[in-house]
Amino acid sequence: MGIYLLSLSHKTTPLEIRSLFAYSEETKEKVLEGLLASGWVDEAVVLSTCNRTEIYCHAADSGKEPAMQVLKVMEQEAIRAAKAEAAEDIGRYFLRYYGRQAVHHLFQVAAGLDSMVIGEDQILGQVKQAHDFSHERGYCRSYLNTLFRDAVTGAKKVKTDTGLSKTPISTAGLAIRAAEERLGGLRGKKLMILGATGRIGGIVLKNVQQVAELEIYVTTRSRTSLEKLGHGLRYQAVPYEERYSWLDKMDVVVSATASPHYTLTAHGLRKHLKTDKERVFLDLAVPPDIEKVSMPGFWYYNIEDMAELARQNNERKLAEVPLAGRIIEEYENQYDKWLLYRDNQNCMEEWKSIILQDISEKGAEAAVSRLLYQLREAGTVEEVEHFLAMLDKANGEERKAARQRPVPAKKKQPSEPKAYFPLFFDMKYKRVLVAGAGKIAARRAEALAAFGAEVQVVAPSGSGQMEQLAAQGMVRWEKRCFVPEDVSGCDMVIAATDDAQINRQIIRCCRERQILANHAGDKSQCDFYFPGVAREGSLVVGVTASGKDHKLASEVTGRLQSWLKQFVRG
């Protein structure tokens, strides 16, 4: 298994070292470029947050010595990008993982099980953003794409099925709690956020909206970036260059920028803090934003000071960890099996050809008997026992499914034409595979993405419409041919290639895995139809003629859309 991981985290690395590896987007891209240019790595993703910097790579699995060389190259690129070559013995802080250990670690991280605050919600978005960053720039493909997709899907399942996120508290939330405890509450206080348009600053801004009579001030280097803040939030904007002159009025100051330099220096603090009162400064940046200063009433907390608060919060969540671990294990096993099949695809294709030839020449029964005989002769007793146990398990599940399948009762044929029952799905975060990138595929992809689905397109080439959707970030497009493993972990699949045989293969793969599928060119192979959609705000109407009269459905949809605009707005 050629998955590699180099990790620095809050668990083993002090803040001053982590600060060196707090990569900007430009630096992350340099790391990715360097890794692939080395010739040792063919895919890479960099995850950089306030509490960890991790580099995930895929390389051909060629034994122990090359594996050590891959990790060495990863370490060299990480240190070079951090400009930390002169730092003494910095390599001792790195944790190095390979194979299943690396896979397991990512699943733990994505689910928030390795976070300072167990079950925190921020990390899942950060993992997804790290994958998107690499994928959009062409630094990761099949191996890491599938790994990160499965890790994100598993993490969502943990958040849905356990209590870890029922009362989510992030590092930002803990920081606000520390300020409340120090000042006896925030009601009637004044709070300023430096970097409110960033990820952490934005969370702080939303968290403090519920505090009554709290005066909230925000500032950022770019005034235009304040437009990114959500509508309806309560705050007053302060010009960044005037931030020091506002400090003396504040009771709480939060800084969470991505600046490589201090946003508030010790000199500036001493000069502008005149009033004798208690103030709390929350430094949530890595590297730190606020230069610590010794002054009466000056209370300073940084990322590392959150550890004790996090420990207390984690104790209440530990009971949910075993269940989360079992869920994660299921998704890890799913990826391990996908990887095993992916790495042995050529071998399986050869066997498939042999079996099909045997069936053609000798018949199905003789071909199956020959295969079982060859497996028996090639394996050890333990291997054969294991193989037979797997056959029995698979056969048992098939028998169970057959027993549970209802026997259709004979009914009088309805006099009305066949029609389909409408259902409305919550498509947010649903994984949808679209095989093909022509005009029909693009229309299907755009419709699903508009309702929040995560759309993955697989096709070697396609239409300008699909190119535009990919450029806008509405879909992810891997320009290659479909392989059966692509449907793994999907909630829905659209077969819309220009090859009828491939479309049939896709539908067959979905049937085997009980995945909902739509064949764009054969309505008899569809589990569902795409309706005409008329939408106005949260009101959605779907129209179908059950696959018989597309023109009628389109005309009715258009009339409904016009009527909805008048009805809802009128």
Secondary structure, DSSP 8 states (H G I E B T S, - for coil): --EEEEEEETTTS-HHHHHHT---HHHHHHHHHHHHHTSS-SEEEEEE-SSEEEEEEE-----HHHHHHHHHHHHHHHHHHHT-TTSTTGGGG-EEEETHHHHHHHHHHHTTTTSSSTT-SHHHHHHHHHHHHHHHTTS--HHHHHHHHHHHHHHHHHHHHSSTTTS---HHHHHHHHHHHHHT--TT-EEEEETTTSHHHHHHHHHGGGSTT-EEEEE-S-GGGGGGS-TT---EE--GGGHHHHHTT-SEEEE----SS-SB-HHHHHHH--S-S-EEEEE--SS-SB-----TTEEEEEGGGHHHHHHHHHHTTGGGHHHHHHHHHHHHHHHHHHHHHHHTHHHHHHHHHHHHHHHHHH-HHHHHHHHHHHHHHHS-HHHHHHHHHHHHHHHHHHHHHHHHS---------SS-----------TT-EEEEE--SHHHHHHHHHHHTTT-EEEEE-SS--HHHHHHHHTTSEEEE-S---GGGGTT-SEEEE--S-HHHHHHHHHHHHHHT-EEEETT-GGG-SS---EEEEETTEEEEE--TTS-HHHHHHHHHHHHHHHHHHHH-
